[in-house]
């Protein structure tokens, strides 16, 4: 089979390397494996961003029928990424600071940083400015599930909290306890 790109049902274009059977197996040569792992990381990040996926679990490689099937499997060449291989890719993603284990103290599930927390902080602040939400107390729910969809729609609370903490440190936000849990007030600039 020739190595060709492939457009998935979600509209994502898989690179030609995804058609190579060795891409789905761990390579004995450390240099080759390192290059393949970097390609997997790039592919996972791009796919997550395209489909707005925030979490990747080892069981996504074990069980079919999930949001990651298009990437972790290639039925055209009868290959799939094995859980142990995915575990090693996740470890390198965490080491490279493009993911974090979530929840902490386990190694089977990561929160993906297809945007780094400081980038999410800027998205949050820009959203507050553009929607006239500055100096307004907002619950986390107001941000993650707004009446009008935004770039922040569906963002995991743990990632939102990291972004807010970055804004707090720069004086552009204040965490506030509200009846339903936590809230935040965003300010125009450093205070």
Sine and cosine of phi, psi and omega as CSV:
sin_phi,cos_phi,sin_psi,cos_psi,sin_omega,cos_omega
0.00,0.00,0.69,-0.72,0.01,-1.00
-0.98,0.18,0.45,-0.89,0.03,-1.00
-0.99,0.12,0.91,-0.42,-0.01,-1.00
-0.69,-0.73,0.39,-0.92,0.12,-0.99
-0.95,0.31,0.29,-0.96,0.00,-1.00
-0.57,-0.82,0.74,-0.67,0.05,-1.00
-1.00,-0.05,0.82,-0.57,-0.03,-1.00
-0.99,0.17,0.13,-0.99,0.03,-1.00
-0.90,0.43,-0.41,0.91,0.04,-1.00
-0.99,0.13,-0.04,1.00,0.02,-1.00
1.00,-0.02,0.05,1.00,0.01,-1.00
-0.99,0.16,0.67,-0.75,0.02,-1.00
-0.99,-0.11,0.93,-0.38,0.06,-1.00
-0.97,0.25,0.68,-0.73,0.00,-1.00
-0.94,0.35,0.29,-0.96,-0.04,-1.00
-0.88,0.48,-0.49,0.87,0.01,-1.00
-0.86,0.52,-0.44,0.90,0.01,-1.00
-0.92,0.40,-0.27,0.96,0.05,-1.00
-1.00,-0.04,0.01,1.00,-0.03,-1.00
-1.00,-0.10,0.89,-0.45,-0.01,-1.00
-0.78,0.62,-0.63,0.78,0.00,-1.00
-0.90,0.45,-0.36,0.93,0.02,-1.00
-0.87,0.49,-0.46,0.89,-0.07,-1.00
-1.00,-0.02,0.01,1.00,0.00,-1.00
-0.84,-0.54,0.47,-0.89,0.05,-1.00
-0.95,0.31,0.68,-0.73,-0.06,-1.00
-0.99,-0.10,0.65,-0.76,-0.02,-1.00
-0.94,0.35,-0.47,0.88,0.00,-1.00
-0.99,0.14,0.86,-0.51,-0.06,-1.00
-0.86,0.52,-0.60,0.80,0.01,-1.00
-0.92,0.39,-0.70,0.71,0.03,-1.00
-0.89,0.46,-0.68,0.73,0.00,-1.00
-0.90,0.44,-0.65,0.76,0.01,-1.00
-0.89,0.46,-0.67,0.74,0.03,-1.00
-0.90,0.43,-0.70,0.71,0.01,-1.00
-0.89,0.45,-0.65,0.76,0.02,-1.00
-0.89,0.46,-0.68,0.73,0.04,-1.00
-0.88,0.47,-0.61,0.79,0.05,-1.00
-0.92,0.39,-0.64,0.77,0.06,-1.00
-0.89,0.46,-0.69,0.73,-0.01,-1.00
-0.88,0.48,-0.73,0.69,0.01,-1.00
-0.87,0.49,-0.69,0.72,0.00,-1.00
-0.89,0.45,-0.72,0.69,0.00,-1.00
-0.88,0.47,-0.71,0.71,0.00,-1.00
-0.89,0.45,-0.71,0.71,-0.02,-1.00
-0.90,0.43,-0.68,0.73,0.00,-1.00
-0.91,0.41,-0.68,0.74,0.02,-1.00
-0.88,0.48,-0.69,0.72,0.01,-1.00
-0.90,0.43,-0.70,0.71,-0.01,-1.00
-0.86,0.51,-0.66,0.75,-0.07,-1.00
-0.98,-0.22,0.11,0.99,-0.01,-1.00
0.80,0.60,0.77,0.64,0.06,-1.00
-0.98,-0.17,0.71,-0.70,-0.06,-1.00
-0.94,-0.35,-0.33,0.94,-0.11,-0.99
-0.80,-0.60,0.67,-0.74,0.11,-0.99
-0.77,-0.64,0.77,-0.63,-0.04,-1.00
-0.88,-0.48,0.48,-0.87,0.05,-1.00
-0.85,0.53,-0.60,0.80,-0.01,-1.00
-0.91,0.41,-0.27,0.96,0.10,-0.99
-0.90,0.44,-0.44,0.90,0.08,-1.00
-1.00,0.08,-0.37,0.93,-0.05,-1.00
-1.00,0.08,-0.58,0.81,-0.13,-0.99
-0.88,-0.47,0.78,-0.63,0.03,-1.00
-0.99,0.10,0.19,-0.98,0.04,-1.00
1.00,-0.01,0.43,0.90,0.01,-1.00
-0.86,-0.51,0.00,-1.00,-0.06,-1.00
-0.90,0.43,-0.28,0.96,-0.08,-1.00
-0.99,-0.16,0.00,1.00,-0.05,-1.00
-0.82,0.58,-0.65,0.76,-0.07,-1.00
-0.88,0.48,-0.47,0.88,-0.04,-1.00
-0.99,-0.15,-0.70,0.71,-0.10,-0.99
-0.98,0.20,-0.17,0.99,0.01,-1.00
-0.74,-0.67,0.50,-0.86,0.15,-0.99
-0.70,-0.72,1.00,-0.07,-0.03,-1.00
-0.91,0.42,-0.43,0.90,-0.02,-1.00
-0.90,0.44,-0.49,0.87,0.03,-1.00
-0.89,-0.46,0.18,0.98,0.04,-1.00
0.83,0.56,0.77,0.64,0.00,-1.00
-0.75,-0.66,0.47,-0.88,0.13,-0.99
-0.53,-0.85,0.43,-0.90,0.04,-1.00
-0.98,0.22,0.79,-0.62,-0.01,-1.00
-0.98,0.18,0.51,-0.86,-0.04,-1.00
-0.81,0.59,-0.66,0.75,-0.02,-1.00
-0.90,0.43,-0.61,0.79,0.04,-1.00
-0.91,0.41,-0.70,0.71,0.03,-1.00
-0.88,0.47,-0.62,0.78,0.04,-1.00
-0.84,0.54,-0.67,0.74,0.01,-1.00
-0.94,0.35,-0.59,0.81,0.06,-1.00
-0.91,0.41,-0.69,0.72,0.02,-1.00
-0.87,0.49,-0.65,0.76,0.01,-1.00
-0.87,0.49,-0.66,0.75,0.02,-1.00
-0.94,0.35,-0.56,0.83,0.05,-1.00
-0.89,0.46,-0.69,0.73,0.02,-1.00
-0.91,0.42,-0.71,0.70,0.03,-1.00
-0.85,0.52,-0.60,0.80,-0.02,-1.00
-1.00,0.09,0.02,1.00,0.03,-1.00
0.89,0.46,0.56,0.83,0.14,-0.99
-0.94,-0.33,0.12,0.99,0.07,-1.00
-0.32,-0.95,0.26,-0.96,0.09,-1.00
-0.63,-0.78,0.57,-0.82,0.05,-1.00
-0.91,0.41,0.79,-0.62,-0.03,-1.00
-0.59,-0.80,0.91,-0.42,0.04,1.00
-0.94,0.34,0.34,-0.94,0.01,-1.00
-0.89,0.45,0.23,-0.97,0.08,-1.00
0.92,0.39,0.49,0.87,0.14,-0.99
-0.51,-0.86,0.23,-0.97,-0.07,-1.00
-0.77,-0.63,0.40,0.92,-0.05,-1.00
-0.93,-0.36,-0.07,1.00,-0.04,-1.00
-0.54,-0.84,0.73,-0.68,0.03,-1.00
-0.81,-0.59,0.48,-0.88,0.18,-0.98
-1.00,-0.09,0.85,-0.53,-0.09,-1.00
-1.00,0.08,0.68,-0.74,0.07,-1.00
-0.97,-0.26,0.94,0.35,0.13,-0.99
-0.95,0.30,-0.22,0.98,0.32,-0.95
-0.75,-0.66,0.73,-0.69,0.02,-1.00
-0.94,0.34,0.39,-0.92,0.00,-1.00
-0.80,0.59,-0.61,0.79,0.02,-1.00
-0.93,0.37,-0.49,0.87,0.09,-1.00
-0.94,0.33,-0.64,0.77,0.07,-1.00
-0.90,0.44,-0.57,0.82,0.04,-1.00
-0.87,0.49,-0.69,0.72,0.01,-1.00
-0.93,0.37,-0.60,0.80,0.06,-1.00
-0.88,0.47,-0.71,0.71,0.02,-1.00
-0.88,0.48,-0.73,0.68,-0.03,-1.00
-0.91,0.42,-0.68,0.73,0.03,-1.00
-0.89,0.46,-0.63,0.78,0.03,-1.00
-0.89,0.45,-0.69,0.73,0.00,-1.00
-0.89,0.46,-0.63,0.78,0.03,-1.00
-0.92,0.39,-0.75,0.66,-0.09,-1.00
-0.94,0.34,-0.39,0.92,0.01,-1.00
-0.97,-0.24,0.20,0.98,0.02,-1.00
0.84,0.55,0.69,0.73,-0.01,-1.00
-0.97,-0.22,0.09,1.00,0.03,-1.00
-0.89,0.45,0.58,-0.81,0.01,-1.00
0.88,0.47,0.32,0.95,0.05,-1.00
-0.94,-0.35,0.67,-0.75,0.06,-1.00
-0.98,0.19,0.85,-0.53,-0.01,-1.00
-0.87,-0.49,0.69,-0.72,0.14,-0.99
-0.98,0.19,0.29,-0.96,0.07,-1.00
-0.88,0.48,-0.58,0.82,0.03,-1.00
-0.89,0.46,-0.64,0.77,0.04,-1.00
-0.84,0.54,-0.55,0.83,-0.05,-1.00
-0.99,0.11,-0.70,0.71,-0.09,-1.00
-0.99,0.16,-0.32,0.95,-0.01,-1.00
-0.67,-0.74,0.88,0.47,-0.05,-1.00
-0.96,0.29,0.34,-0.94,0.01,-1.00
-0.87,0.50,-0.56,0.83,0.07,-1.00
-0.93,-0.37,0.85,-0.53,-0.03,-1.00
-0.78,0.62,0.60,-0.80,0.03,-1.00
-0.65,-0.76,0.01,-1.00,0.06,-1.00
-0.89,0.46,-0.35,0.94,-0.03,-1.00
-1.00,0.00,-0.12,0.99,-0.01,-1.00
-0.85,0.52,0.81,-0.59,0.06,-1.00
0.99,0.15,0.03,1.00,0.01,-1.00
-0.90,0.45,0.72,-0.69,0.02,-1.00
-0.88,0.47,0.60,-0.80,-0.03,-1.00
-0.85,0.52,-0.61,0.80,0.00,-1.00
-0.89,0.46,-0.60,0.80,0.04,-1.00
-0.96,0.26,-0.63,0.77,0.07,-1.00
-0.86,0.50,-0.68,0.73,0.00,-1.00
-0.88,0.48,-0.65,0.76,0.04,-1.00
-0.88,0.47,-0.69,0.72,0.01,-1.00
-0.89,0.45,-0.68,0.73,0.01,-1.00
-0.90,0.44,-0.67,0.74,0.02,-1.00
-0.87,0.49,-0.57,0.82,0.07,-1.00
-0.90,0.43,-0.68,0.74,0.03,-1.00
-0.93,0.37,-0.58,0.81,0.05,-1.00
-0.88,0.48,-0.72,0.69,-0.02,-1.00
-0.89,0.46,-0.50,0.86,0.01,-1.00
-1.00,-0.02,0.06,1.00,0.03,-1.00
0.98,0.21,0.29,0.96,-0.01,-1.00
-0.96,-0.27,0.12,0.99,0.03,-1.00
-0.39,-0.92,0.35,-0.94,0.05,-1.00
-0.66,-0.75,0.81,-0.59,0.09,-1.00
-0.97,0.25,0.65,-0.76,-0.05,-1.00
-0.69,-0.73,0.69,-0.72,0.13,-0.99
-0.98,0.22,0.77,-0.64,0.04,-1.00
-0.82,-0.58,0.18,-0.98,-0.07,-1.00
-0.81,0.58,-0.61,0.79,-0.06,-1.00
-1.00,-0.02,0.13,0.99,-0.01,-1.00
0.71,-0.70,-0.93,-0.38,-0.04,-1.00
-0.90,-0.43,0.48,-0.88,0.07,-1.00
-0.63,-0.78,0.03,-1.00,-0.02,-1.00
-0.56,-0.83,0.53,-0.85,0.16,-0.99
-0.86,-0.50,0.78,-0.62,-0.01,-1.00
-0.97,-0.24,0.61,-0.79,-0.04,-1.00
-0.89,-0.45,0.32,-0.95,-0.07,-1.00
-0.92,0.40,-0.63,0.78,-0.03,-1.00
-0.48,-0.88,-0.08,-1.00,0.03,-1.00
-0.86,0.51,0.61,-0.79,-0.04,-1.00
-0.94,-0.35,0.00,0.00,0.00,0.00
